[in-house]
Amino acid sequence: MTPATRLPNLLLLLSTILFVAATAKADTDSQAAGGQLVIVSESNCPSAEAVREALAGLRPGEEWPALSVTIRATLPMVEVEIGPQKTAPRQLIIGPDCAERATAVALVISTWTGDLPIEAAGTPVLRPATSASPLAKEPETVIAKSDSRKSEIGVGLLATTVGGIAPGGRLEFAQMKRGNGFGWQTDMTIPAARHVNVGGGSTRWMRLSAGIALDARWATGRFLLDGQLGGVAALTYAWGQGYVADQSDRSPTWGLDAAIRAGLPWGRSRLWLDLRAVRWLREQTVQIDPATTGIASTVSLPSWDAQGSIGISYIFQ
């Protein structure tokens, strides 16, 4: 084929393409002009069929306007161009759900081309682009309120200083308000035995005590300071050593105690130093009866006690 014959063929092919495109557009315009609604969507979300189904739920087919509608959809925007004239497209910002997009476009077509029917009356609801489908609605998260109190258990080593210095141990449990505030504490102390000379021999004695106290705490990020005031009960044991007949006895007593404590937080634990004073309200004495006729020897046990403790507490709640 020569160049002279190739050029007319190209012109003929171009003319045919233009004719087919013009015929298609004229057919679309003639359908709209003939009383049909022509919907063309350049996307499958929403598709033209989905928009028609949504529009059918708003008004009967015989009430549809005779015009052409072009839909262009990109996330998160949908453009709706109504009418044969190149007017400014209506723009909607809506989420990725195709059914919601089809419904929104149908509302635009029905609203901007005539009044909505009575049975479909209502204001369209505008949803944010991130709104989820009702079927995929996430369950609500309920956040429980945190407890404002905490429990702690502690152990320590102690030394009593009245009536002789004696070591011992201390076990305690407390419930306190987090941070500054009031709480309560219960404790048990087991000191080693002390001795007192009476009647030519030695009598050893010890007081096993348990108490409960009101605790007031002042706390900062690096330091704790507690003040305590409460009651204490004890059982005093005494037994003789070096007598002709060694005997033992026991007697209860009670009193009041006050303490001041300094502590250092360490994770869920705290190290503390405790200074405590106890006033015993029931007087107790040790009496040694002579083996033969004579005067009994008696010695009063201390009515005060001073204790120093060092220990650690662990917060478990």
C-alpha positions, 0 to 999 in steps of 0.5 A: 500500500502506498502512502497516497492510499494509506492516508484516506484509510486513516481518515476513514477510521477516525471518522468512524470512531467519532461517529460511533461516540457521537451516536452513543452520546446522542442515544444517552441524551435521547433516552434522558430527553425521552423520559428515562433516567440514565445513570452512568457510574465510572466505579463499582462502588457505587455501581449504577445498579446499586444507585437505581435500587436505592433510588427505587426505595425513595420514589417509584420509577414513574416519578424518576426525573428524565435526565442523565447522571454521571458518578465518579467515585474515589476515596473518600469522595463521590462526585455526582454530575446531574444533567446534560450540561457540564455543571459543577458536580455535587461532591460528597465525602463518605466512607468506603461502604458501597451500600452507604455510597449508593444510598447517598447518591440516590438521596442527592438525585432525588433531593436535587431534582425534586422534593422527596416523597412523604414516606421518605421524609427526613433529613439525610444523616451525614456520617464521617468518613471513618464510620463503620458499618452497623454489622461491623460495629465494635463493642464498647470498652468499659474502663473500670475505675481503679481502686483508691486503696492498696494493701501491703504486708511487711516484716521487720527486725526490732530491738526493745530498749527498756528493761534490757536490750533484746532483739525481735521480729515484727509482722504487719498488715496494712490498708492505706489510701494511695498517696496521702491519706488515712488507713489502718494497720495491724501488727504482731511483735515477738521480742526475745526474752529479757531478764531481771534479778530477784530473790537471789536468782534470775527471772526471764520474761518476754511480752508477745504483743498484737496491736491495731492502729490508725495510720496517717501518711504523707507521701511524695515521689521519693519519701514516705512519712507515717504517724500511727496511734493505736491500742496493743494487747500482750501476753507476758511470760516469766520463768525462773532460772537458778532457784531452788524450784524454778517456776513459770507464769503468764499474765495478760496486759494491754496499753497504747502505742504511738509510732513514727515511720519513714520509708523509701519507695522501691517499685512495689515495695518500700523500705522503712525505719520505725520508732515506737513507744508503748505504755502498758496500762496494767501493772505487772510484777515478778514475785519470788516466794522463799523456800523457807519462811521469809519475805517474798521478793517482788520486782515490777516489770517496765510499764513503758517500752521503746522499740526501734524497727527496720523492715520492708513492705510489699504492696500486693493490691 
